[in-house]
Amino acid sequence: MNKSVILFSLLSGTMMFSSCVSKKQFVQLQSDYDKLDKDYQDTKMKLVACGTKSKSLEERLVEAQQANAELKASYAALQGSLDKSIQQNSQGNVNISKLVDEINASNKFIKQLVEAKDKSDSLNMVLTNNLTRSLSREEMKDVDVQVLKGVVYISLADNMLYKSGSYEISERAGETLSKIAKIIMDYKEYEVLIEGNTDTDPISRPNIRNNWDLSALRASSVVQALQNTYGVDPKRLSAAGRGEYNPVASNNTPEGKQRNRRTQIIITPKLDQFMELIDQAPESTDTSVE
């Protein structure tokens, strides 16, 4: 009810009944009026406070709804990351398993290669020992036997092997070649390359144009002697000429030239077993883990 109306009613009532209302009653009415007015003011203040509080609660509700939406978005992002991590971890386990299998296969392949090399090295050592034991002390002066990187090199001096300035094999070389041929025939798993080498001194003879020709002809003479005289299977033999371009010493001294004038019998393991192993090598696949 409007305060003015209330006051007007009270005043009207006072005027109408003042003549018939005692002073005590008037005081009581005035007290009731004051109390009513105070209650009205208190109620008005509470109403204003409730309105303010209601507005504050609405704002807090909006803020809470926004925070809830952000939490939902964060939860969805975390769930997505977790799902992706689980998927990647599963794929990573598969890749690691493949990698372990490939490492095991590679280790097995390496072990086979090492065993093949060890076998070849052992055969080379036996071959070399047998050859050096079969040669006399005098023959060893003109024959040098070495094993380099799994290959046996038998280097023969030209003054022992050939007639001077020629590619014809001397009678002196016959016994030495026969001993070498016997060793070659005992080790049938080896290929044999005969390689001719010269010094830098030029040569000009009928049918020999230069040191290339001379080195190739000398290698061919040894190959044919091993085949025709000593019975080595020609399928195992090869001949090559290196001319003056594979020196082992300086050509500026007579001693150096003498060392360079040589024929090498190069005995190598057949590569078939190694090629077969290479064909069996495990193939690598992509095992990268993201």
C-alpha positions as a Markdown table, in Angstrom:
| # | Residue | x | y | z |
|---|---|---|---|---|
| 1 | Met | 0.0 | 0.0 | 0.0 |
| 2 | Asn | 1.2 | 3.5 | -0.8 |
| 3 | Lys | 2.6 | 5.3 | 2.2 |
| 4 | Ser | 0.7 | 8.6 | 1.4 |
| 5 | Val | -2.5 | 6.7 | 1.4 |
| 6 | Ile | -1.7 | 5.1 | 4.7 |
| 7 | Leu | -0.8 | 8.5 | 6.2 |
| 8 | Phe | -3.8 | 10.2 | 4.8 |
| 9 | Ser | -6.1 | 7.5 | 6.3 |
| 10 | Leu | -4.5 | 7.7 | 9.6 |
| 11 | Leu | -4.8 | 11.5 | 9.7 |
| 12 | Ser | -8.4 | 11.4 | 8.6 |
| 13 | Gly | -9.0 | 8.9 | 11.2 |
| 14 | Thr | -7.3 | 11.0 | 13.8 |
| 15 | Met | -9.3 | 14.1 | 12.9 |
| 16 | Met | -12.6 | 12.2 | 12.8 |
| 17 | Phe | -12.0 | 10.5 | 16.0 |
| 18 | Ser | -9.9 | 13.1 | 17.8 |
| 19 | Ser | -12.9 | 14.4 | 19.5 |
| 20 | Cys | -14.0 | 11.0 | 20.7 |
| 21 | Val | -10.5 | 9.4 | 21.2 |
| 22 | Ser | -8.6 | 9.9 | 24.4 |
| 23 | Lys | -5.0 | 11.1 | 24.5 |
| 24 | Lys | -3.8 | 7.6 | 25.6 |
| 25 | Gln | -5.4 | 6.1 | 22.5 |
| 26 | Phe | -3.8 | 8.7 | 20.3 |
| 27 | Val | -0.4 | 8.0 | 21.6 |
| 28 | Gln | -0.9 | 4.3 | 21.0 |
| 29 | Leu | -2.0 | 5.0 | 17.4 |
| 30 | Gln | 1.0 | 7.2 | 16.8 |
| 31 | Ser | 3.3 | 4.4 | 18.1 |
| 32 | Asp | 1.6 | 1.9 | 15.8 |
| 33 | Tyr | 2.1 | 4.3 | 12.9 |
| 34 | Asp | 5.8 | 4.7 | 13.6 |
| 35 | Lys | 6.3 | 1.0 | 13.9 |
| 36 | Leu | 4.4 | 0.4 | 10.7 |
| 37 | Asp | 6.5 | 3.1 | 8.9 |
| 38 | Lys | 9.7 | 1.4 | 10.2 |
| 39 | Asp | 8.6 | -2.0 | 9.0 |
| 40 | Tyr | 7.8 | -0.5 | 5.6 |
| 41 | Gln | 11.3 | 1.1 | 5.3 |
| 42 | Asp | 12.9 | -2.2 | 6.4 |
| 43 | Thr | 10.9 | -4.2 | 3.9 |
| 44 | Lys | 11.8 | -1.7 | 1.2 |
| 45 | Met | 15.5 | -2.1 | 2.0 |
| 46 | Lys | 15.3 | -5.8 | 2.0 |
| 47 | Leu | 13.5 | -5.7 | -1.4 |
| 48 | Val | 16.3 | -3.6 | -2.9 |
| 49 | Ala | 18.9 | -6.0 | -1.3 |
| 50 | Cys | 17.1 | -9.0 | -2.7 |
| 51 | Gly | 17.0 | -7.4 | -6.2 |
| 52 | Thr | 20.7 | -6.8 | -6.0 |
| 53 | Lys | 21.4 | -10.3 | -4.8 |
| 54 | Ser | 19.2 | -11.8 | -7.5 |
| 55 | Lys | 21.2 | -9.9 | -10.1 |
| 56 | Ser | 24.5 | -11.1 | -8.6 |
| 57 | Leu | 23.3 | -14.7 | -8.6 |
| 58 | Glu | 22.3 | -14.4 | -12.3 |
| 59 | Glu | 25.7 | -13.1 | -13.2 |
| 60 | Arg | 27.4 | -15.9 | -11.2 |
| 61 | Leu | 25.1 | -18.4 | -13.0 |
| 62 | Val | 26.2 | -17.1 | -16.4 |
| 63 | Glu | 29.9 | -17.3 | -15.3 |
| 64 | Ala | 29.4 | -20.8 | -14.0 |
| 65 | Gln | 27.8 | -21.9 | -17.3 |
| 66 | Gln | 30.7 | -20.4 | -19.2 |
| 67 | Ala | 33.2 | -22.2 | -17.0 |
| 68 | Asn | 31.3 | -25.4 | -17.4 |
| 69 | Ala | 31.5 | -25.1 | -21.2 |
| 70 | Glu | 35.2 | -24.4 | -21.0 |
| 71 | Leu | 35.7 | -27.5 | -18.8 |
| 72 | Lys | 33.7 | -29.6 | -21.2 |
| 73 | Ala | 35.9 | -28.4 | -24.1 |
| 74 | Ser | 39.1 | -29.1 | -22.1 |
| 75 | Tyr | 37.8 | -32.6 | -21.3 |
| 76 | Ala | 37.1 | -33.3 | -24.9 |
| 77 | Ala | 40.6 | -32.1 | -25.9 |
| 78 | Leu | 42.2 | -34.3 | -23.3 |
| 79 | Gln | 40.1 | -37.3 | -24.3 |
| 80 | Gly | 41.2 | -36.8 | -27.9 |
| 81 | Ser | 44.8 | -36.6 | -26.9 |
| 82 | Leu | 44.5 | -39.7 | -24.8 |
| 83 | Asp | 42.9 | -41.6 | -27.6 |
| 84 | Lys | 45.6 | -40.5 | -30.0 |
| 85 | Ser | 48.4 | -41.4 | -27.5 |
| 86 | Ile | 46.8 | -44.9 | -27.1 |
| 87 | Gln | 46.7 | -45.4 | -30.8 |
| 88 | Gln | 50.3 | -44.2 | -31.3 |
| 89 | Asn | 51.5 | -46.4 | -28.5 |
| 90 | Ser | 49.8 | -49.4 | -30.0 |
| 91 | Gln | 51.4 | -48.6 | -33.4 |
| 92 | Gly | 54.7 | -48.0 | -31.7 |
| 93 | Asn | 54.6 | -51.4 | -30.0 |
| 94 | Val | 54.0 | -53.0 | -33.5 |
| 95 | Asn | 57.0 | -51.0 | -35.0 |
| 96 | Ile | 59.3 | -51.9 | -32.1 |
| 97 | Ser | 58.4 | -55.6 | -32.5 |
| 98 | Lys | 59.2 | -55.4 | -36.2 |
| 99 | Leu | 62.5 | -53.6 | -35.4 |
| 100 | Val | 63.5 | -56.4 | -32.9 |
| 101 | Asp | 62.7 | -59.0 | -35.6 |
| 102 | Glu | 64.9 | -57.1 | -38.1 |
| 103 | Ile | 67.7 | -56.8 | -35.7 |
| 104 | Asn | 67.6 | -60.5 | -34.9 |
| 105 | Ala | 67.6 | -61.3 | -38.6 |
| 106 | Ser | 70.5 | -58.9 | -39.3 |
| 107 | Asn | 72.5 | -60.4 | -36.4 |
| 108 | Lys | 72.0 | -63.9 | -37.9 |
| 109 | Phe | 73.1 | -62.6 | -41.3 |
| 110 | Ile | 76.1 | -60.9 | -39.9 |
| 111 | Lys | 77.0 | -64.1 | -38.0 |
| 112 | Gln | 76.9 | -66.1 | -41.3 |
| 113 | Leu | 79.1 | -63.5 | -43.0 |
| 114 | Val | 81.6 | -63.7 | -40.1 |
| 115 | Glu | 81.6 | -67.5 | -40.2 |
| 116 | Ala | 82.2 | -67.4 | -44.0 |
| 117 | Lys | 85.0 | -64.9 | -43.6 |
| 118 | Asp | 86.6 | -66.9 | -40.7 |
| 119 | Lys | 86.5 | -70.0 | -42.9 |
| 120 | Ser | 88.1 | -68.1 | -45.8 |
| 121 | Asp | 90.8 | -66.7 | -43.5 |
| 122 | Ser | 91.5 | -70.1 | -42.1 |
| 123 | Leu | 91.8 | -71.6 | -45.6 |
| 124 | Asn | 94.1 | -68.7 | -46.7 |
| 125 | Met | 96.4 | -69.3 | -43.8 |
| 126 | Val | 96.6 | -73.1 | -44.5 |
| 127 | Leu | 97.1 | -72.4 | -48.2 |
| 128 | Thr | 99.9 | -69.9 | -47.5 |
| 129 | Asn | 101.6 | -72.2 | -45.0 |
| 130 | Asn | 101.5 | -75.2 | -47.4 |
| 131 | Leu | 102.9 | -73.1 | -50.2 |
| 132 | Thr | 105.8 | -71.6 | -48.3 |
| 133 | Arg | 106.7 | -75.0 | -46.9 |
| 134 | Ser | 106.7 | -76.5 | -50.4 |
| 135 | Leu | 109.1 | -73.8 | -51.7 |
| 136 | Ser | 112.9 | -74.1 | -51.2 |
| 137 | Arg | 114.9 | -71.3 | -49.6 |
| 138 | Glu | 116.4 | -70.5 | -52.9 |
| 139 | Glu | 112.9 | -70.2 | -54.5 |
| 140 | Met | 111.7 | -68.0 | -51.7 |
| 141 | Lys | 114.2 | -65.4 | -52.8 |
| 142 | Asp | 112.2 | -64.8 | -56.0 |
| 143 | Val | 108.7 | -65.5 | -54.6 |
| 144 | Asp | 106.8 | -63.3 | -52.2 |
| 145 | Val | 103.7 | -64.7 | -50.5 |
| 146 | Gln | 101.3 | -62.3 | -48.7 |
| 147 | Val | 97.7 | -62.4 | -47.5 |
| 148 | Leu | 96.0 | -59.0 | -47.8 |
| 149 | Lys | 92.3 | -58.4 | -47.0 |
| 150 | Gly | 91.4 | -62.1 | -47.4 |
| 151 | Val | 93.3 | -62.5 | -50.7 |
| 152 | Val | 96.5 | -64.5 | -51.3 |
| 153 | Tyr | 99.1 | -62.8 | -53.4 |
| 154 | Ile | 102.0 | -64.8 | -54.9 |
| 155 | Ser | 104.5 | -62.4 | -56.5 |
| 156 | Leu | 107.0 | -63.9 | -58.9 |
| 157 | Ala | 110.1 | -61.9 | -60.0 |
| 158 | Asp | 110.4 | -61.6 | -63.8 |
| 159 | Asn | 114.1 | -62.6 | -63.9 |
| 160 | Met | 113.1 | -65.9 | -62.5 |
| 161 | Leu | 109.9 | -66.4 | -64.5 |
| 162 | Tyr | 110.7 | -65.2 | -68.0 |
| 163 | Lys | 113.6 | -65.0 | -70.4 |
| 164 | Ser | 115.0 | -61.5 | -70.5 |
| 165 | Gly | 112.8 | -59.0 | -72.3 |
| 166 | Ser | 110.4 | -61.8 | -73.3 |
| 167 | Tyr | 107.1 | -63.3 | -72.3 |
| 168 | Glu | 108.3 | -66.9 | -72.7 |
| 169 | Ile | 108.6 | -68.8 | -69.4 |
| 170 | Ser | 112.1 | -69.9 | -68.5 |
| 171 | Glu | 113.1 | -73.5 | -67.6 |
| 172 | Arg | 114.1 | -72.3 | -64.2 |
| 173 | Ala | 110.5 | -71.3 | -63.4 |
| 174 | Gly | 109.1 | -74.7 | -64.2 |
| 175 | Glu | 109.6 | -76.3 | -60.8 |
| 176 | Thr | 108.3 | -73.3 | -58.9 |
| 177 | Leu | 105.2 | -73.1 | -61.0 |
| 178 | Ser | 104.5 | -76.8 | -60.6 |
| 179 | Lys | 104.5 | -76.4 | -56.8 |
| 180 | Ile | 102.2 | -73.4 | -57.0 |
| 181 | Ala | 99.9 | -75.3 | -59.4 |
| 182 | Lys | 99.7 | -78.2 | -56.9 |
| 183 | Ile | 98.5 | -75.8 | -54.2 |
| 184 | Ile | 96.0 | -74.2 | -56.6 |
| 185 | Met | 94.6 | -77.7 | -57.5 |
| 186 | Asp | 94.3 | -78.7 | -53.8 |
| 187 | Tyr | 92.1 | -75.6 | -53.1 |
| 188 | Lys | 89.3 | -75.9 | -55.7 |
| 189 | Glu | 87.2 | -73.3 | -53.9 |
| 190 | Tyr | 89.5 | -70.5 | -55.1 |
| 191 | Glu | 89.6 | -68.4 | -58.3 |
| 192 | Val | 93.0 | -67.6 | -59.7 |
| 193 | Leu | 93.9 | -64.3 | -61.4 |
| 194 | Ile | 97.4 | -64.0 | -63.1 |
| 195 | Glu | 98.4 | -60.3 | -63.3 |
| 196 | Gly | 101.4 | -59.0 | -65.3 |
| 197 | Asn | 103.3 | -55.8 | -64.2 |
| 198 | Thr | 106.2 | -53.9 | -65.7 |
| 199 | Asp | 108.5 | -51.0 | -64.9 |
| 200 | Thr | 108.4 | -47.7 | -66.9 |
| 201 | Asp | 111.2 | -48.6 | -69.3 |
| 202 | Pro | 109.7 | -48.6 | -72.8 |
| 203 | Ile | 109.9 | -51.7 | -74.9 |
| 204 | Ser | 109.7 | -52.1 | -78.7 |
| 205 | Arg | 109.9 | -55.6 | -80.1 |
| 206 | Pro | 108.1 | -57.4 | -82.9 |
| 207 | Asn | 104.4 | -57.9 | -81.9 |
| 208 | Ile | 105.0 | -56.1 | -78.6 |
| 209 | Arg | 104.0 | -52.5 | -78.9 |
| 210 | Asn | 104.4 | -51.3 | -75.3 |
| 211 | Asn | 104.3 | -52.4 | -71.7 |
| 212 | Trp | 100.6 | -53.0 | -71.8 |
| 213 | Asp | 101.2 | -55.7 | -74.4 |
| 214 | Leu | 104.2 | -57.2 | -72.5 |
| 215 | Ser | 102.3 | -57.4 | -69.2 |
| 216 | Ala | 99.3 | -59.0 | -70.8 |
| 217 | Leu | 101.4 | -61.5 | -72.8 |
| 218 | Arg | 103.3 | -62.5 | -69.7 |
| 219 | Ala | 100.1 | -63.1 | -67.7 |
| 220 | Ser | 98.7 | -65.2 | -70.6 |
| 221 | Ser | 101.9 | -67.3 | -70.7 |
| 222 | Val | 101.5 | -68.2 | -67.0 |
| 223 | Val | 97.8 | -69.0 | -67.4 |
| 224 | Gln | 98.5 | -71.3 | -70.4 |
| 225 | Ala | 101.4 | -73.0 | -68.5 |
| 226 | Leu | 99.1 | -73.7 | -65.5 |
| 227 | Gln | 96.4 | -75.1 | -67.8 |
| 228 | Asn | 98.5 | -77.0 | -70.4 |
| 229 | Thr | 101.5 | -78.2 | -68.4 |
| 230 | Tyr | 100.2 | -78.5 | -64.8 |
| 231 | Gly | 96.5 | -79.4 | -65.4 |
| 232 | Val | 94.7 | -76.5 | -63.6 |
| 233 | Asp | 91.1 | -76.1 | -64.7 |
| 234 | Pro | 91.0 | -73.1 | -67.1 |
| 235 | Lys | 87.6 | -72.1 | -65.8 |
| 236 | Arg | 89.3 | -71.0 | -62.6 |
| 237 | Leu | 91.9 | -68.9 | -64.4 |
| 238 | Ser | 92.0 | -65.3 | -65.6 |
| 239 | Ala | 94.8 | -63.2 | -67.2 |
| 240 | Ala | 95.3 | -59.5 | -66.9 |
| 241 | Gly | 98.0 | -56.9 | -67.8 |
| 242 | Arg | 98.5 | -53.8 | -65.6 |
| 243 | Gly | 101.5 | -52.5 | -67.6 |
| 244 | Glu | 103.6 | -50.0 | -65.6 |
| 245 | Tyr | 100.6 | -48.5 | -63.8 |
| 246 | Asn | 100.5 | -50.6 | -60.7 |
| 247 | Pro | 104.0 | -50.1 | -59.1 |
| 248 | Val | 105.0 | -51.2 | -55.7 |
| 249 | Ala | 108.2 | -49.2 | -55.6 |
| 250 | Ser | 109.8 | -46.2 | -57.2 |
| 251 | Asn | 111.0 | -46.6 | -60.8 |
| 252 | Asn | 113.8 | -44.1 | -60.2 |
| 253 | Thr | 116.2 | -46.8 | -59.0 |
| 254 | Pro | 117.2 | -50.2 | -60.5 |
| 255 | Glu | 116.1 | -51.9 | -57.4 |
| 256 | Gly | 112.6 | -50.3 | -57.6 |
| 257 | Lys | 112.3 | -51.2 | -61.3 |
| 258 | Gln | 113.2 | -54.8 | -60.5 |
| 259 | Arg | 110.4 | -55.0 | -57.8 |
| 260 | Asn | 107.9 | -53.6 | -60.3 |
| 261 | Arg | 108.7 | -56.1 | -62.9 |
| 262 | Arg | 106.7 | -58.9 | -61.5 |
| 263 | Thr | 103.8 | -61.3 | -62.2 |
| 264 | Gln | 101.3 | -61.9 | -59.4 |
| 265 | Ile | 99.2 | -65.0 | -59.0 |
| 266 | Ile | 96.2 | -63.8 | -57.0 |
| 267 | Ile | 94.2 | -66.5 | -55.3 |
| 268 | Thr | 90.7 | -65.5 | -54.1 |
| 269 | Pro | 87.8 | -67.4 | -52.5 |
| 270 | Lys | 85.0 | -68.0 | -55.0 |
| 271 | Leu | 82.4 | -65.2 | -54.5 |
| 272 | Asp | 79.4 | -67.5 | -55.0 |
| 273 | Gln | 79.0 | -68.2 | -51.3 |
| 274 | Phe | 79.2 | -64.5 | -50.4 |
| 275 | Met | 76.8 | -63.5 | -53.2 |
| 276 | Glu | 74.4 | -66.2 | -52.0 |
| 277 | Leu | 74.6 | -64.7 | -48.5 |
| 278 | Ile | 74.1 | -61.2 | -49.8 |
| 279 | Asp | 71.0 | -62.4 | -51.6 |
| 280 | Gln | 69.7 | -63.8 | -48.3 |
| 281 | Ala | 70.3 | -60.5 | -46.5 |
| 282 | Pro | 67.2 | -59.4 | -44.6 |
| 283 | Glu | 65.3 | -56.5 | -46.2 |
| 284 | Ser | 64.8 | -53.4 | -44.1 |
| 285 | Thr | 61.4 | -51.9 | -43.6 |
| 286 | Asp | 60.3 | -48.6 | -42.3 |
| 287 | Thr | 60.2 | -49.0 | -38.5 |
| 288 | Ser | 60.0 | -45.3 | -37.5 |
| 289 | Val | 57.9 | -44.6 | -34.4 |
| 290 | Glu | 56.1 | -41.3 | -34.3 |
